[in-house]
Amino acid sequence: MASEHSNRGAKRAREARAALGLDSAAPVACLLTVIEQVAHLPVVVAGLPQHVAGACFRRGDSAVLWVNGLQGHARQRFTLAHEFAHTWCGHDGRLEVDTFATLGGRTTNPYEVQANAFAAEFLVPRAGIAALVADAPTLEDVVTLAHAYGVNPIVVVFRLKQLGLADEERVDRLEAQVEEQLDVAIAERLGLAPRADRLAEIGALPYLSPSLRGTRLEAAIDARAAVDARLGRAIDRLALTHPARR
């Protein structure tokens, strides 16, 4: 049974979809565009530490959403939806960064539970998946739905369980199959190409939303990048001067 905070997060996601003019059941084609151009929130996609998925820094009515651009595209979409949830739900702007464990559901923090439920409903709405799922969903169904909604297969399995669209035994089997990465071969057999959206098309990191150009944040990021570049060149020179012994 979904918790109070999970139900609250899902409800806020449905409200957000309606307020942003999104179809109640359809996939979000380009999440980055929705966040930047419809919700009017700036985004930074950068190479963050491996354990960090993203962050939401709020001050008053303003906020900046951060996403780890070194992680997979589907993971980035879920992270961005999760960070958007913190803003939409009015969560405390002093939240810690979100880790892989937090977004994986291994948390009891009410804000994080709400944000995970929001992201799941925002990206894979109940109205959409319920209309598409067969009576006994297979791993191929899971893979197809994951591709359509731009999420990882495990998110679809979670939704099947959460919405009561598959019995416990089938959910356990699907979870085990995803854990064994059997979904990868199915995606290849079905010829499912990577989802095309702006988040997937970002090249060099970091990426900053146009609204952040000329800000102190952009200057700070540029300065950090310059320091990192100089440090990298110094390390390269040191390696050439003192090659490692074999």
N, C-alpha and C positions, 0 to 999 in steps of 0.2 A: 504494500500500500504506500502510495506517495505521501511524503511528509507535508506538513503545513508550508514549509519554506519552498519545497519543490513545487507544490501547487501554485504558490504565489509567483514563483519565477516564470512558470509556464503561462500563467494568466497575463503577466506583464508582457511576455513575448507576443501573445496574440494581440494585445493592445498596441504594441509597437508596430506590428505588421499592418494593422488597420490604419494607424496614424500616419505611417510612411507610405500608404497607398499600395501596399503589396497584396497580391492575391492570397487568400487565407490558406490555400493548399499548395500552390506552385512553389518550385524551388527558387531560391534567391540566385539569380543569374550571376551577378557580380556584386559580392558583398562589399568590396572596397568602395565601389561607386555609390552604393546605398548609404554607407556610413559617411563618406565625404560630402556627397552632393545632395543627399536628401536629409540625413540627420545633421549635416553640417558639423561634423566632428573631425579634427585632424588626426592623422595616423602616421606613426613612424614604424617602418619595417627595417629592422637592423639585425646585425649579427650579435645576439645576446649570449650570455653564458649558457652552456648546454642544458643546465637544469631549469633555466627560466623559459617559460612559454610566452609570457607577455606581462603587461602591467597597465593599470589605468591610474593616471595622476590627475586628480581633480582639485580645483581651487575655485570655490564659489560655483558659478554656472559654467565655467570653462573646464575643459578636460583635454588631455592628449592620450590617445590609445597607442600602446606599444605592442609589437608582435615580433617574435623571433623568426627572422627570415631564413635562418639556417635549417628550420624544421620543414617537414613535408607540407605540401600545399593544403591538403585536407585538414591537417593539424592547424595550420595557420588560419584557415577559415573559422574553425571552431574557437580558436583563441581570440580572434577578432570579435566574434559574436559574444564570447564570454566577457571581454573587456567592455564592449558596448553595453552589456547588461548592467555592469556596475554603474555606468553613467545613467542609463535610463531608469534604473531602480533607485537612484539617489543614494548609493552606498557611500560610506565614509571615504573621503579622498586620501586618507592616510593608510590605505590598505597596503599590505606587503605585495611584492611581485607574485605572480601566479606561476607555480611550478607545474611540471608534468603530472605530479601526483595530485595536485589540486584539481586540475582539469580532468583527471582520470576518475574523479569521484571519491578519492580517498581523503575526505575532509568532513568535519561536522560543523565547520563555521557556517552559520546561517547565510551570510552574504555569499559565500562561495557555492553553497547548495543552490541558492536562488539563481546565481549566475550560470551555473551548469544547466539547470533546468530551463532557464531562459534560452541559452544557446541551442539546446537540443530542440526545443519547440520552435525557435525562430528559424533554424536551418532545416529541420525535418518536422514540419507541422503535423499534428495529429490528423487534421482534416485531409491532408494529402496522403500520408502513408496508410491510413486506415482504408482508404478507397482503393489502394493498389495491392495490398498484401493478400496473398492467397490464404486459404484455410490452414494449410500446413506449409509455411514458407521454407524454402530450401536455401542452401548457401548461394546458389545462383541468383535467387530472388534478392538476397541480401546484397550481393555484389552489384546487381543492377540498380537497386534503390540507392546504394551508397554513391554510385557514379552519378545518378540523376540529381541527387541533392547535394553533391559536393562534400561528402563527409567520409570518414573512415568506416569500413564495414562494422567495426565494433560499436559505433554510435547507432547504427541501424538495429543491431541486435539488442542494444540497451533500450531503444524505443519500442521494439517488439515486446520486450519484457515489461517495461513500464506501462504500456498501454493495454496489456493483456491480449496482444494479437498472436501470441504463440504460447503453448503450454511450457511449464518449467523444464520438462525433459528435452523438448526441442531447443529451447533457449540454451540449455547447458551444452547440447551437442553443437550448436552453432558457435557458441563461445569457444569451444575446444577447437573447432575447425579453423576459426579465425586466428586463434593463438598459434596453431600449426602452420599458418600462412597459406592454407589451401585456397584462399580467396585470390591469391596472386595469379595462379594458373588459370583460374576461371576468368578473371579479367582479361588475361592475354588471349584465351580461347574465344572470348566474346568480342575481341577487338576493340575494347573500350579505351579510347584515347584519353590522355590527360584533359581535365576540364579546362576550357579556355576562359579565363577572366583576367582582369588586370592584376590581381594579386599573384597569379601564376606567372605573369609576364614580366614581373619586376626583374631587372637585370642586376646591375651593380648595387650593392648595399652601402650606406643606408638609403632608404627611400623616405622622403618627407612629403606630406600633402602640400599642394601648392599654397595653402593658407599659412603655412609655416615659413615660407620663404621670406628672408629679410628679418627674421626674429632672432632673439638672443639664443634660442634653442638651436637654430640652424648654425649660428656662429660657433656655439659650443661644440656641436657635433663635428663641424668642419675642423675645429682646432684639435679635437681628440683624434680625428682621422689623420691629421698631419703629424701628430706626435707618434701615432702607431706606425705610420709610414717611415718616419725617420728611425724609429727603433728597429723596424724590420730591416732597413738598409744597414744599420750598425751591426745587427746580428749576422747578416750575410757577410759583411766585411770581416767580422771576427772569425767566422767559419772558414773563410778563404785563407786567412792569415794563420789560423791554428786548426788545420783539418783534424777531424776526429781520427784517433788511432783505431786500426782494425785488428 
